[in-house]
Structure formats: C-alpha cells, structure tokens
Amino acid sequence: MRIIPAIDIIDGKCVRLTKGDYDTKKIYNENPLEVAKQFEAAGIEYLHLVDLDGAKAQHIVNYKVLEQIASKTNLKIDFGGGIRANEDLHIAFNSGAKQITGGSIAVNDSKTFEGWLEKYGGTKIILGADCKNEKIAISGWQEESTLEVIPFIKNYQKKSIQYVICTDISKDGMLEGPSIDLYKNIINSCSNSNGQAIKLIASGGVSCIEDINLLEDIGCEAVIIGKALYEGKIRLKDLETHV
C-alpha cells in the first residue's frame, strides 16, 4: 500500500485543520518545501498537496508552492483544492502535479470533469469523494451536498475513474482512527464491469501504524497521513517498512 503524506497550504504555509474547519488552523511549518524534503529524505515517494486557499476561493491559489516542491524534489505530487476550470487544471499540471484531484467540480460541473477524464485518463485525474454522514461535501468541505458517496463513486467509475480519495470529514484531524467500515463498503460496492475495485485512497483519522495495517488489510490502495505525522504520533522512521 502506498504511503502518501499530506501538506495542506494556507498563505503559503504548511497547516492542518480539524474536520475541515478553517478556524482550527494550526501552522506546523512556514516552509512547505522543507517539510517535503524531510518526507523525501525518509524514502517517501508520494505527496498529497492541498491548496486550502484555493478550495475556499474556488480557483487555484498556491500553485507557486506546488511548483517549488515539484522542481526541488522528486516527489510524485497529487494536487487538489480550487481546481474548477480548465485554466486551473493547466496551471496545476504545468506547475508539476503528476495527478490532480477534482471534488467540487465533479459535483457542480460534471461535463467539464468528464472532459478531463476523457483527455487525461483515469490515472491522472483522481475523484475527490470526501463525505460527512456518507454525503459528499464540497467547497473545501464548507458545503454538504445531497449526493451519497457510494452512488457518486459508482457513477464516475462508469466513466473511467480509477483513483478515489475519500475522507470521512468527521474523522479528519481527530487522530481517532479511520472509517474502516465506510472504506470496506466502498471497496465491496464499487467494482467495474470487469470486477476490478476502484483504487481507494483512504484519508482522515489515521493515528498509528495499526491504522495503516488495517487499511491495507481491507484493500485500500493508498493512505494519506497528515496530523499524525505532524503531531509525532507516527514517525517517518516508523513508515520505513511501508515505503
């Protein structure tokens, strides 16, 4: 299973929120590149980079941070937050993203999102399926939609989506364990016509190595780890057997 540390950006700084609440912002480092280099030095290959300013503004904002990390490390970066238009997508890819995650746009403008899938394919475009009470949330989790998470994923699976990042917002930043039952349901429910399950990337609540092992056991393709690393609950050294 792939291990993907997260860097969330507000005002160009590395921060973490709790349950997506911007009022809970905690700054962990003024220099995201420094954090990314620490990850790379520990053998990490992947990075989940989120433009929280962009998510709120509904257009890409912190692309310079992406550009800096992409040009000064070899990390394979998936980038999300504020990607709502073709211009945002082009900026993200031109700034060094290997993959982009679309969440709000997949809800609000499915035609554009499906066009991206058609052009770039299911390996470069990730579906963001973040939810609260199993309902999809959008706009940096500021809005809850009426869409249920499993039918939402199934719909895009028919349109060639392969990778799905799912965060249970109630777990995010709480360090109380991930939503194992939710992820089991998604993996068991979402198989394509060939019987292949989607590549599910779990995010939110991971607090220890045991959580990572559990997610691997149920069939998650990858796990995103944020606050547990920044708070020292999981050390980069602890991840060596996984990377």
Secondary structure, 3 states (H helix, E strand, C coil): CEEEEEEEEECCEEEEEECCEEEEEEEEECCHHHHHHHHHHCCCCEEEEEEHHHHHHCCCCCHHHHHHHHHHCCCEEEEECCCCCHHHHHHHHHCCCCEEEECHHHHHCHHHHHHHHHHHCCCCEEEECCEECCEEEECCCCEEEEEEHHHHHHHHHCCCCCEEEEEECCCCCCCCCCCHHHHHHHHHHCECCCCCECEEEEECCCCCHHHHHHHHHHCCCEEEECHHHHCCCCCHHHHCCCC
